[in-house]
Amino acid sequence: MSPRTSASHKRFAFVIEDLYGGGAQKSLLYTADQLRQRGHQVIVFTLRERIEHRIPDGLAIENLGVVTPFTKATTTVLTEKWQAARIARALKAWRPDVVISCSCDKITRHLQHPNLYFWVKSDVSAKFSDPAKRKRAFDKVRRFYHGRQVIAVSKGVKDNLEQMVGLEAERILAIYNPYEREPFVAMAAEPAELPQGEFFLCVAALEPRKRHDRLLRAYAASGVNTPLVIMGKGKPEHEAAIRRQVAELGLEERVHFAGYHRNPYPWIAAAKAMLLTSDAEGLPRVLIEALLLHTPLISVDCPSGPREILTQELADFLVAPDDEQGLADAIARMDQAPIEIEERHYRPFLKQSVLPQFEAL
């Protein structure tokens, strides 16, 4: 590999198990490619050949093949150290200035690169209600990241790692995932069969943590006639429970199930407002993406992220998780007078605000 092109350009190596699945993989690919476009040398090392996402043209991906059915079946600390040694060899050959590990920290915690960061995407403090599971999760976080450098996806995740989990890291930085507006506007313009007239929208997996029960009770109490569209998929028993509640509340005429859509953005752009009622999040992408499409938000103030997204006058639509009457009032107020979204509401998440923070690592 050639040396740095200038004093201001760096060599970034990202390490992730695979490129299959949700938001963590998507935001890693986007961040890596945007840094490449800004003149840095960037490579993404995967630990197994499993790719679902579109790989940006020109972004180098190298599969190290250290996660196999055999290593999955015989996972021990010895196995992890062998896998880490293989990664270390690849890093030594590539000579990165910055290494960022994502979703494979069980292995990469054995690396000793001088500028290694662990990118933590979720709020472990809000994931477990069972005290024994919670203690095990906290112990694991402290074991993995004690004395290491950590990038938290939001200020809320950073605060909870320090205050709730008690992590004593060498350094914890809060850096948002970077976004640009134009691709979302383009996806929102694609053809879609949208509902006629105004509607509220909730885009969330049909699972208990997303608290559709809270959403439906508040929506019923709001007294609004604007329909509510629920978009997402989940286990049949979870969907059945939500549909049962819709019937019990007498909302069959006003609540519609849209299923799962690979491109939800036409619906998000057309919605009167986006609603989020989860018990826990990391930094909810769906709220940021709604703002990028100038769709107003109503959210519970769950850990973590919504408080950092619903700022300025949007904070009037941020409600304590257990305040269902407050949530109902917020829905009614938004129905009467929707807020106009402007760039200032989402500027902290735009790539021009975020990428310089990665460049400073």
Secondary structure as UniProt FT lines:
FT   TURN            7..8
FT   STRAND          11..16
FT   HELIX           23..37
FT   TURN            38..39
FT   STRAND          41..46
FT   TURN            57..58
FT   STRAND          60..63
FT   HELIX           69..73
FT   HELIX           77..94
FT   STRAND          98..102
FT   HELIX           105..108
FT   TURN            109..110
FT   TURN            114..115
FT   STRAND          116..120
FT   HELIX           124..126
FT   HELIX           131..145
FT   TURN            146..147
FT   STRAND          149..152
FT   HELIX           155..163
FT   STRAND          171..174
FT   HELIX           182..188
FT   STRAND          200..203
FT   HELIX           208..210
FT   HELIX           212..222
FT   STRAND          228..231
FT   HELIX           236..248
FT   TURN            249..250
FT   TURN            252..254
FT   STRAND          255..259
FT   HELIX           265..270
FT   STRAND          273..276
FT   HELIX           285..292
FT   TURN            293..294
FT   STRAND          297..300
FT   HELIX           306..309
FT   HELIX           312..317
FT   STRAND          318..319
FT   TURN            321..322
FT   HELIX           324..336
FT   HELIX           343..345
FT   HELIX           347..349
FT   HELIX           351..359
//
